[in-house]
Amino acid sequence: MPVDARYPKIAQLKTVDALRGRLAELGLALPLDDSIQTAVAGSPLAAPRVVGGFRVGNRWCIHPMEGWDAHRDGSPSEQTLRRWSNFGRSGAKLIWGGEAAAVQPGGRANPNQTLATASNRAGLQRLLSTLEDAHRQRYGSLDGLLVGLQLTHSGRFCKPEDHARFAPRIAYHHPLLDAKFKIRADDDSLVISDGDVERLIDDFISAARLARDVGFQFVDVKACHGYLLHEFLSARTRPGKFGGDLAGRSRPLLTIVDRIRQELPDLMIGVRLSVFDSVPYRTSRDVGQPMEYASLLPYEYGFGVDRHDPLQADLAEPIELLRTLAAHGVAMVNVTCGSPYYVPHMQRPAIFPPSDGYQPPEDPLAGVCRQIDAARQCKAALPHVPMVGTGYSYLQDYLPHAAQAVVRAGWVDFVGMGRMVLSYPDLPHDVLYDGTLQRKLVCRTFSDCTTAPRHGLVSGCYPLDEYYKQLPRRDELLEIKQRLTAL
């Protein structure tokens, strides 16, 4: 899609003060340091943080991502291993899940997703050892390095056999998402039964045990971005024990957490949680618009939304759930929002939308600040729970300036990187050791890492990473983008 010229690009804001000025114009609050600090100079990002009794060496975190590049049997390809090696050498001391690994073959978001099943035990071991070897080679030891595996079922967005064909399992019929993704409102065969939920819980426990046995220090029970455990959190209209009130809607997640604690007491648990959502937006070449929802008020179909104004967040239930998760032994939380499938401008703020998105209806800085402030509110409510923040990549050259400031202010404990680490995995190292950035590697949110897999290609930074630049299928991606632009 063409870029929206209504908003200044971050690269056009040549100084920290220029960014501060733009934030002021928008009425947004975001603390920014004047300069990048090294570890030697006392950067707050270099300070250790204890999580579940483990002393994590610094405040940089690598978010879990799906590379769409595992083999069809769920084992890692050379591209998967390259990405994990980059995670290891990045300098970040918290590797949150590394990869979204499906606990069932049918729960994959794409046919090339990593599997957390017994058949892929050797593959998971290879991923972990590759990351650890890269970290040890660069930094001399594994001191302070905490590595986990993200466990997931993709629910509504399953595509286990064909990149072009959904094979959804849904928690309930969502009238807007059903319409957007062409699910018949009367097709109850797609609604996962209580019995299948129980079996899925067993598979989460088996996957957690596998991760522990392979050597991962924690697992992330993924409850975000529209995938199955996140969808359950808004299943008010689902009858039975896995729907209705918050206790029912959170029962799948909490049962998994409780059983891991009971059966694998030496395995730490994290949860990546979408703490607010929104009405889905229409895919369009124009400025994004929410789907019509007036007839659905009060809105029953989102978690962390104002039921009378569902374009706005309401963190009351999410904070209640966070308190419950902490009481049940969850060691840390990774705070995120929404879903890239239906509100990408909120979940991944970008000036260049992905092919299945729309022109941003707001300056992407608004999306950045919305996520950072949500994490601040969650942290203020649970100051003792270590929390990871999301949404920083769009800040680009000023990511370190914001990261330092929010950690120093206690808004969040760790600053997570997703898209940025695809183009610039060495950013944490360069910040902490050199106090500089290699600007030519900074993610500019071109969204090729999303557009490519939406069309059956592997994810990666095709514009900036020399490895992806030389891939033969890069030309195919360029042709896809040109074709879409011409529509």
Long-range contacts (C-beta under 8 A, 24 or more apart in sequence): 1-285, 1-352, 1-353, 1-354, 1-355, 1-357, 1-358, 1-359, 1-484, 1-485, 2-485, 3-351, 3-352, 4-287, 4-351, 4-353, 4-359, 4-360, 7-351, 7-360, 7-363, 7-364, 7-365, 9-351, 9-444, 10-351, 10-394, 10-395, 10-396, 10-397, 10-398, 10-444, 11-396, 11-397, 11-444, 13-398, 16-398, 16-401, 19-398, 22-363, 22-365, 23-365, 23-369, 26-363, 26-365, 26-366, 28-365, 28-366, 28-369, 29-369, 29-373, 30-365, 30-368, 30-369, 30-372, 30-402, 30-405, 31-402, 31-405, 31-406, 31-408, 31-409, 31-411, 32-398, 32-401, 32-402, 32-405, 33-400, 33-401, 33-402, 33-404, 33-405, 33-408, 34-401, 35-401, 35-435, 36-400, 36-401, 36-404, 36-431, 36-435, 36-436, 36-437, 37-404, 37-435, 38-431, 38-432, 38-433, 38-434, 38-435, 39-432, 39-433, 41-435, 43-404, 43-431, 43-432, 44-404, 44-407, 44-408, 45-400, 45-403, 45-404, 45-407, 45-415, 45-428, 45-431, 45-432, 46-432, 47-407, 48-144, 49-386, 49-413, 49-414, 50-386, 51-94, 51-146, 51-268, 51-331, 51-332, 51-386, 52-218, 52-268, 52-331, 52-332, 54-146, 54-217, 54-268, 55-144, 56-93, 56-94, 56-144, 56-146, 56-414, 57-93, 57-143, 57-144, 57-145, 58-91, 58-92, 58-93, 58-144, 58-428, 58-432, 59-403, 59-407, 59-413, 59-414, 59-415, 60-90, 60-91, 60-92, 60-93, 60-94, 60-403, 60-414, 60-415, 60-417, 60-428, 60-432, 61-92, 61-94, 61-95, 61-96, 61-334, 61-388, 61-414, 61-415, 61-416, 61-417, 62-87, 62-90, 62-92, 62-94, 62-95, 62-96, 62-98, 62-416, 62-417, 62-421, 63-96, 63-97, 63-334, 63-388, 63-390, 63-416, 63-417, 63-418, 63-421, 64-96, 64-97, 64-98, 64-99, 64-100, 64-150, 64-220, 64-222, 64-272, 65-99, 65-100, 65-418, 65-422, 65-459, 66-99, 66-100, 66-109, 66-110, 66-113, 66-114, 66-453, 66-459, 67-99, 67-112, 67-114, 67-458, 67-459, 67-460, 68-110, 68-112, 68-113, 68-452, 68-453, 68-457, 68-458, 68-459, 69-112, 69-458, 69-459, 69-460, 70-112, 70-113, 70-114, 70-115, 70-123, 71-112, 72-111, 72-112, 73-115, 73-119, 73-120, 74-102, 74-105, 74-108, 74-113, 74-114, 74-115, 74-117, 74-119, 74-120, 74-123, 75-114, 75-115, 75-120, 75-122, 75-123, 75-126, 76-114, 76-123, 76-126, 76-127, 77-112, 79-458, 79-460, 80-114, 80-127, 81-126, 81-127, 81-130, 82-467, 83-422, 83-460, 84-127, 84-130, 84-131, 84-134, 85-130, 85-131, 85-133, 85-134, 86-134, 86-421, 86-425, 87-131, 87-134, 87-421, 87-425, 88-130, 88-131, 88-132, 88-133, 88-134, 88-135, 88-138, 89-134, 89-135, 89-137, 89-138, 89-425, 89-426, 89-429, 90-421, 90-425, 90-426, 90-427, 90-428, 90-429, 91-138, 91-139, 91-426, 91-427, 91-428, 91-429, 91-430, 91-431, 91-432, 91-433, 92-417, 92-421, 92-428, 93-144, 93-145, 93-146, 94-146, 94-388, 94-414, 95-131, 95-145, 95-146, 95-147, 95-148, 96-148, 96-150, 96-220, 96-270, 96-272, 96-334, 96-388, 96-416, 97-148, 97-149, 97-150, 97-219, 97-220, 97-222, 97-270, 97-272, 98-127, 98-131, 98-147, 98-148, 98-149, 98-150, 99-127, 99-149, 99-150, 100-150, 100-152, 100-222, 101-149, 101-150, 101-151, 101-152, 101-207, 102-152, 102-153, 102-154, 102-160, 103-151, 103-152, 103-153, 103-200, 103-203, 103-204, 103-206, 103-207, 104-153, 104-200, 104-203, 105-160, 106-158, 106-160, 106-167, 106-169, 107-152, 107-153, 107-154, 107-155, 107-158, 107-160, 107-169, 107-200, 107-228, 108-154, 108-158, 108-159, 108-160, 109-152, 109-154, 109-157, 109-158, 109-159, 109-227, 110-159, 110-160, 110-163, 110-453, 111-159, 111-160, 111-161, 111-162, 111-163, 112-458, 113-154, 116-149, 116-151, 116-207, 116-210, 116-211, 117-206, 117-207, 117-210, 118-206, 118-210, 121-210, 121-213, 121-214, 124-149, 124-210, 124-211, 124-214, 124-216, 125-214, 125-215, 128-214, 128-215, 128-216, 138-429, 146-217, 146-218, 147-216, 147-217, 147-218, 148-211, 148-216, 148-217, 148-218, 148-219, 148-220, 148-268, 148-270, 149-211, 149-216, 149-218, 149-219, 149-220, 150-219, 150-220, 150-222, 150-272, 151-204, 151-207, 151-208, 151-211, 151-219, 151-220, 151-221, 151-222, 152-222, 152-227, 152-228, 152-229, 153-200, 153-204, 153-227, 153-228, 153-229, 154-227, 154-228, 155-192, 155-226, 155-227, 155-228, 155-229, 155-230, 155-231, 156-181, 156-183, 156-226, 156-227, 156-228, 156-231, 157-226, 157-227, 157-341, 163-453, 163-455, 163-456, 164-456, 169-196, 169-228, 170-231, 171-228, 171-231, 171-232, 171-234, 171-235, 171-238, 171-242, 171-243, 172-231, 172-235, 172-237, 172-238, 172-243, 173-237, 174-231, 174-234, 174-301, 175-296, 175-301, 176-279, 176-280, 176-291, 176-293, 176-296, 176-301, 177-226, 177-280, 177-301, 177-342, 179-291, 180-280, 180-282, 180-283, 180-291, 180-342, 181-341, 191-238, 192-228, 194-240, 194-241, 194-242, 197-242, 197-252, 200-228, 200-252, 201-252, 201-255, 201-256, 201-259, 204-256, 204-260, 205-256, 205-259, 205-260, 205-263, 205-264, 208-256, 208-260, 208-264, 208-267, 209-263, 209-264, 211-267, 212-264, 212-266, 212-267, 216-267, 217-267, 217-268, 218-267, 218-268, 218-269, 218-270, 218-331, 218-332, 219-260, 219-267, 219-268, 219-269, 219-270, 220-269, 220-270, 220-271, 220-272, 220-334, 221-253, 221-256, 221-257, 221-260, 221-269, 221-270, 221-271, 222-271, 222-272, 223-253, 223-271, 223-272, 223-273, 223-274, 224-272, 224-273, 224-274, 224-334, 224-336, 224-337, 224-339, 225-274, 225-336, 225-338, 225-339, 225-340, 225-341, 225-347, 226-274, 226-338, 226-339, 226-341, 226-342, 229-253, 229-256, 230-273, 230-274, 230-303, 230-339, 233-303, 233-321, 234-277, 234-300, 234-301, 234-302, 234-303, 236-300, 236-301, 237-300, 237-301, 246-317, 246-320, 246-321, 249-303, 250-321, 250-324, 253-325, 254-324, 254-325, 254-328, 257-325, 257-328, 257-329, 257-330, 258-328, 261-328, 261-329, 268-331, 268-332, 269-329, 269-330, 269-331, 270-330, 270-331, 270-332, 270-333, 270-334, 271-325, 271-330, 271-333, 271-334, 272-333, 272-334, 272-336, 273-318, 273-321, 273-322, 273-325, 273-333, 273-334, 273-335, 273-336, 274-303, 274-304, 274-336, 274-337, 274-338, 274-339, 275-304, 275-313, 275-315, 275-318, 275-319, 275-322, 275-335, 275-336, 275-337, 275-374, 275-375, 275-378, 276-303, 276-304, 276-305, 276-313, 276-314, 276-315, 276-318, 276-337, 276-338, 276-374, 277-302, 277-303, 277-304, 277-305, 277-337, 277-338, 277-339, 277-343, 278-302, 278-305, 278-310, 278-311, 278-338, 278-343, 278-346, 279-305, 279-310, 279-311, 280-342, 280-343, 281-342, 281-343, 281-344, 281-345, 281-358, 281-361, 282-358, 283-356, 283-357, 283-358, 284-358, 284-359, 285-358, 285-359, 285-487, 286-358, 286-359, 287-358, 287-359, 287-360, 287-361, 288-345, 288-357, 288-358, 288-359, 288-360, 288-361, 289-358, 289-361, 304-337, 313-337, 313-370, 313-374, 315-374, 315-377, 315-378, 318-378, 319-377, 319-378, 319-381, 319-382, 322-378, 322-381, 322-382, 322-385, 323-381, 323-382, 326-382, 326-384, 326-385, 330-385, 331-386, 332-385, 332-386, 332-387, 332-388, 332-413, 333-378, 333-385, 333-386, 333-387, 333-388, 334-387, 334-388, 334-390, 334-416, 335-371, 335-374, 335-375, 335-378, 335-387, 335-388, 335-389, 335-390, 335-412, 336-371, 336-390, 336-391, 337-370, 337-371, 337-374, 337-390, 337-391, 340-450, 344-450, 346-370, 346-371, 348-393, 348-418, 348-419, 348-445, 348-447, 348-450, 349-391, 349-394, 349-445, 350-394, 350-445, 350-446, 350-447, 351-394, 351-444, 351-445, 352-444, 352-445, 352-446, 352-447, 353-447, 354-447, 354-450, 354-451, 354-454, 355-447, 355-450, 355-451, 355-454, 355-455, 355-480, 355-481, 355-484, 356-450, 356-451, 356-454, 357-447, 357-450, 364-394, 364-445, 365-394, 367-391, 367-394, 368-392, 368-394, 368-395, 372-402, 372-406, 372-411, 372-412, 375-411, 375-412, 376-406, 376-411, 376-412, 379-410, 379-411, 379-412, 379-413, 383-410, 386-413, 386-414, 387-412, 387-413, 387-414, 388-412, 388-413, 388-414, 388-415, 388-416, 389-414, 389-415, 389-416, 390-416, 390-418, 392-416, 392-417, 392-420, 393-417, 393-418, 393-419, 393-420, 393-443, 393-445, 394-445, 396-442, 396-443, 396-444, 396-445, 397-437, 397-439, 397-442, 399-427, 400-427, 400-431, 400-437, 419-443, 419-445, 419-449, 419-461, 422-449, 422-459, 422-460, 422-461, 422-465, 423-461, 423-463, 423-464, 423-465, 424-464, 440-464, 448-477, 448-481, 451-477, 451-480, 451-481, 452-477, 455-480
